[in-house]
Amino acid sequence: GPYNTIARNIKSNSFIDNTATSGGPYFYTIKAMDNSLNRSAYSNETSTTATGNNDLVMRLQFETNTMDSTINLNHGAASGSISYVAGKVGPKALVLNGSNSFVKLPSYVANQKEMTISTWVYWKSTTLWQRIFDFGNDQTQYMFLTPKSGTGKLRFTIKNGGDEQFIEAPTALTTASWLHLAVTLDASGAKIYLNGTSVA
C-alpha cells in the first residue's frame, strides 16, 4: 500500500484492470460490503504482471448496442440520438445524427504505447471538423480523426502538451460509401489507412 481504488460495486467473481500497462508487478486487494454498508477487512494481497502482448483492448460491433465483445468489457455509453441500420460487417451498424450524438468510451482505452484504431465508416455529411473518434482531456491533450479538416482533407491530429501534430490524406473522406479506416500509432509515428492502403 497505499492502494488506489480502481473499482467499486463489483458483483461478479472476476475483474479486469484496464488501467494496467506493461511492466509491474501490480498488487491487488479487495474488501466486501453488505447492504447495510458493513465492510470486511482487506483480503490477502495478490499480484500479477502485465505482459504487454498485443491484443484487442476493445471491439464494438454495434449490433443494437454499444457493448465491448472482448474479455475486457470496455463498454461504450451512447449519448444523444442514436439508431441502428443494416451494417457493412454484421447485421447492424450504429447511426449518429452528425451534431450531438456520440459513443463515450472508457478514458483508459487509448492509454497504450502502440495502438491501431480501425472502423467501417459511412459518412453522409460534408461538415468540417466532425469526428470519427476523439480522445482527449482538454485543449492541451487530445487526438482525433476527422473526415474533413479546415483544409478539406482527412486528418489525424495529436497533441500532448507541446505543439499540435497532424497528418493528412490528399482529400476528404468520400461520402455515401462504406469505407474502412485505420490509424496506427507507435514510436515511429502515425499512419492513416483507407481501405487497407496507406494514405498519410
C-alpha positions in Angstrom: 0.0 0.0 0.0 -1.2 2.6 -0.1 -3.7 1.3 -2.7 -5.6 3.3 -5.3 -9.3 2.4 -5.6 -9.8 1.2 -9.1 -13.3 -0.3 -8.9 -16.4 -0.4 -6.7 -19.6 -2.4 -6.6 -18.1 -5.4 -8.4 -20.7 -8.2 -8.3 -19.0 -10.9 -10.4 -16.2 -13.2 -9.5 -13.6 -11.6 -11.7 -12.3 -8.1 -12.6 -10.1 -6.8 -15.3 -7.8 -3.9 -14.5 -7.9 -1.9 -17.7 -5.6 0.8 -16.3 -2.6 -1.6 -16.2 0.2 -1.1 -18.7 3.2 -3.5 -19.5 5.6 -3.8 -16.6 4.8 -4.2 -13.0 4.1 -6.1 -10.9 0.7 -4.8 -9.8 -0.7 -5.6 -6.4 -4.4 -6.0 -5.5 -6.6 -6.5 -2.5 -10.4 -6.4 -2.0 -13.0 -6.0 0.7 -16.6 -6.9 0.8 -19.6 -4.6 1.7 -23.1 -5.7 2.6 -26.4 -3.9 2.0 -26.0 -2.1 5.4 -22.6 -0.8 4.3 -20.7 -3.0 6.8 -17.2 -3.6 5.4 -14.9 -6.5 5.8 -11.2 -6.3 6.4 -9.0 -6.2 3.3 -8.3 -9.6 1.7 -4.8 -11.1 1.4 -2.8 -9.3 -1.3 -2.4 -10.9 -4.8 -0.1 -9.7 -7.6 0.3 -10.0 -11.3 2.4 -8.6 -14.1 1.0 -7.2 -17.4 2.7 -9.0 -20.3 2.4 -6.2 -22.9 1.3 -8.7 -25.5 -0.6 -7.4 -28.5 -4.4 -8.0 -28.1 -7.7 -6.3 -28.6 -8.4 -3.7 -26.0 -12.0 -3.1 -27.2 -14.2 -4.3 -30.0 -17.6 -2.5 -30.5 -19.7 -4.4 -33.1 -22.7 -2.1 -32.7 -25.2 -4.9 -33.1 -28.0 -2.9 -31.5 -25.8 -2.0 -28.5 -22.5 -0.3 -27.5 -21.1 -3.4 -25.7 -17.5 -4.4 -25.9 -17.2 -8.1 -27.1 -13.7 -8.6 -25.7 -13.0 -10.1 -22.3 -12.0 -6.5 -21.2 -15.7 -5.4 -21.0 -14.8 -1.8 -22.1 -18.4 -1.0 -22.9 -19.4 2.3 -24.6 -22.2 4.5 -23.5 -24.4 6.2 -26.1 -25.2 9.9 -25.8 -27.7 11.8 -27.8 -29.9 10.4 -30.6 -28.6 7.1 -32.0 -30.2 4.3 -34.0 -29.2 1.2 -35.9 -29.4 0.3 -39.6 -28.2 -2.6 -41.8 -24.4 -2.8 -41.5 -21.4 -3.4 -43.6 -20.0 -6.2 -41.4 -22.6 -8.0 -39.4 -26.3 -7.3 -39.4 -26.3 -3.8 -37.9 -24.4 -0.5 -37.8 -24.6 2.5 -35.5 -26.1 5.7 -36.8 -25.1 9.1 -35.2 -27.0 12.3 -36.0 -24.0 14.3 -37.1 -24.4 17.0 -34.5 -24.6 16.0 -30.9 -24.7 12.2 -30.7 -21.7 10.0 -29.9 -20.5 6.9 -28.0 -18.4 7.7 -24.9 -15.6 5.2 -24.3 -13.7 4.4 -21.1 -11.0 7.0 -20.6 -8.2 4.5 -20.4 -8.8 2.6 -23.7 -6.3 4.9 -25.6 -3.7 4.5 -22.8 -1.4 2.3 -24.9 2.2 2.6 -26.1 1.2 1.3 -29.5 -2.3 1.1 -31.0 -4.4 0.7 -34.0 -7.9 2.2 -34.1 -10.0 0.9 -37.0 -13.6 1.1 -38.1 -16.0 1.0 -41.1 -17.5 4.4 -41.8 -20.4 5.6 -44.0 -20.1 9.4 -43.9 -23.2 11.3 -45.1 -22.1 14.8 -44.3 -19.7 17.4 -45.7 -19.4 19.4 -42.4 -15.9 20.4 -41.4 -14.3 19.0 -38.2 -16.7 16.3 -37.4 -15.1 13.4 -35.5 -14.7 9.7 -36.3 -13.0 9.4 -32.9 -11.8 11.9 -30.4 -9.8 11.1 -27.3 -8.8 14.0 -25.0 -8.6 15.7 -21.6 -8.5 19.3 -22.6 -7.1 21.8 -25.2 -3.5 20.5 -24.5 -4.1 16.8 -24.6 -6.1 15.2 -27.5 -6.0 13.0 -30.6 -8.8 12.7 -33.1 -9.6 11.7 -36.7 -11.8 14.0 -38.8 -13.1 13.1 -42.2 -12.7 16.8 -43.4 -10.4 19.3 -41.7 -10.3 23.0 -42.4 -8.0 22.2 -45.3 -10.7 19.9 -46.7 -8.7 16.7 -46.0 -9.0 13.6 -43.9 -6.8 14.4 -40.9 -5.4 12.7 -37.8 -4.3 15.2 -35.2 -2.5 14.6 -31.9 -1.3 17.0 -29.1 0.2 16.0 -25.8 1.3 19.3 -24.1 3.5 20.5 -26.9 2.8 21.6 -30.4 -0.1 20.1 -32.3 1.0 17.5 -34.9 -1.1 16.1 -37.7 -1.0 14.1 -40.9 -3.5 14.4 -43.8 -4.7 12.3 -46.7 -4.8 14.0 -50.1 -8.6 14.5 -49.9 -11.6 14.5 -47.6 -13.3 11.2 -46.9 -15.7 10.1 -49.7 -19.3 10.4 -48.7 -22.2 8.0 -49.1 -20.0 4.9 -49.3 -18.7 2.3 -46.8 -15.0 2.8 -46.3 -12.6 1.1 -43.9 -10.4 3.5 -41.9 -7.4 2.6 -39.6 -5.0 4.8 -37.7 -1.8 3.3 -36.3 0.3 5.0 -33.7 3.7 3.8 -32.4 7.2 5.1 -31.6 7.9 5.5 -35.3 4.9 7.8 -35.9 1.4 7.7 -37.2 -0.3 6.4 -40.3 -3.7 6.6 -41.8 -5.0 3.6 -43.9 -8.0 3.9 -46.2 -9.4 0.5 -47.4 -6.0 -1.1 -46.5 -3.9 1.4 -48.3 -1.6 3.9 -46.5 -2.8 7.5 -47.4 -0.8 9.5 -44.9 
